[in-house]
């Protein structure tokens, strides 16, 4: 007998039939003798509609009111799922964030969970009741509803699993696990049986949009065993686990890509101390996330500084740099939207040399120019022209012997 | 300077444009120097959809989950209305039932308000903030969301007006006041400038569906001055007030009709003590509301008992009477769906004789047969064949000199 948190995303509860399907899956686990808590997202499309209404009324709306409006989506699903469970003989009740309580900080619209009071839910689970928790929401210090930011229901589920000391947190979605790369691009992509937290984190942050990055961080910190699987099939999913649970570690776990970034080059910046800060501090103050950064060697006392930002932040980044143009004293800014970031991820890199070299050679063999390189302990990322994305992903997938 | 509660029904907040219109109306009152609290319904159609989902998942669903689901409609409107107010420079914030708190009993799906803590809202109104309250909802003794039953936002508004000691409760709807009768039937129907609580209560309970009956009862009990007016026009509305506020009292305030009732006749019931109880106690236990009741004089030791119930309760009433057939010993039950109830309402009846006589004569002159009669201190109701409804309403409207 295990204690499980089962989380169902928007497509898994998109309509009443899908909610009935969720109820049957939960019933199966309950009948297998497990203690189960359920976390639900809003029905697919609901959150977008609610967000759209807030934005249409006022682009700069009060985040506290946004939260009151948007949190209703999960509340509806929680109530409906409880009804669906009861109708097939499973004792269940819905819980909103403020009822549990899921205590968050006061950052409305992107709150962080501080604490979840799990005792009452544990008591009810022990007595056979299934708590159905509205994901994505909590209650702030101001006694008002908070939301965790888009995709926050994953984080709700992992945090709840930690609070309930659950043996596993199953994240049901519309894909049946984590693949070595995007199966829409590489037909030979393989589903991974297991992946480490660290790898999942790198993959989540470079564009494999299965799990919210924060939920993986939290799972790693709290050592919550997470399984990603599909509510549309009975195929086994991918377990996200501690490194020491994986006996035969592959060197490379997967290839990810992202077309969400744009490249910015600040040309002919004076090559003197403090110049990087002069560029990046104003961007940080404008809340712009800068990803890859390279600085060329100086010539004639000036250098070129290249970095990437999210495409949605590009206009803001440009105007931000215009305002500090005189302080920095650069010649010009050039930008490029037609770029893609490719990442090779694997904890095996720590102990195996040559992973980056294989990447560079594979791309060079296809005549693909590398514009920017950035590395972490378990990841190598390169920026290339977007038109080569599929070619490069397929080539790397073969080069690292990931093909099925 | 006055303190106002402004309540907006579903059609008044049906979409973002209508919500913007609501915000402008609120702003106008704020700029006139009034302290304003707003109560909102769900956007038109939302509640029906949410109720439909609950019923489709399980016809006999948990009322506590129904409440969690259905209460979201008003929560969305409250948040959106607060955003709309802020966007035009009016300080506002949304309040859910559990935040205020609007304390109700534990009858989920049809809860009654026990108490509203108004102090915090009053403080905020004094400081210039507009509370935007989600109508129709409260919190029960189990710390779960309750709803007040369909149309309950009117009751929310009146109860809030009482708690806030408001000078007036303005109920904005899609009609611009209370008319002497239904203007769709009688083109010469006049809008009343004022009507007494007692008259409004009789009209509300006999089919003039402008205000929920319970809201009028509460207004009368708490002496809340209620105004019914339209959010679609700037015409003055109808004030629902104490009798002594109306100087020139008409004898008859209005003519109402209802096609929502069905007639049931229990034939050849033994004419002995306790027989009425034998019929009506089981109906009451089945939660069936019985309205008009007549008992004919006995012949041959038996009598016929005729009464009306809501059409939606007719099947239940019949099966209920079948089960006690042997106890009662009646010959047969006959039913008639094709009936209409006409009511003439006016506090002036108390001091003026002949109101009922005028009604009976007017109908007789048109050859309309009266099937059942029931009277109260300020109302005379008759049951007639439904096909005569419009004819009868027009004739009575003229007979009581209500034509404009």
Interface residues (C-beta under 8 A of the other chain):
Chain A: X16 X19 X20 X50 X53 X54 X56 X57 X58 X61 X62 X64 X65 X66 X67 X68 X69 X72 X75 X76 X78 X79 X80 X82 X83 X84 X86 X87 X93 X94 X96 X98 X99 X143 X144 X145
Chain B: X16 X19 X20 X50 X53 X54 X56 X57 X58 X61 X62 X64 X65 X66 X67 X68 X69 X72 X75 X76 X78 X79 X80 X82 X83 X84 X86 X87 X93 X94 X96 X98 X99 X143 X144 X145
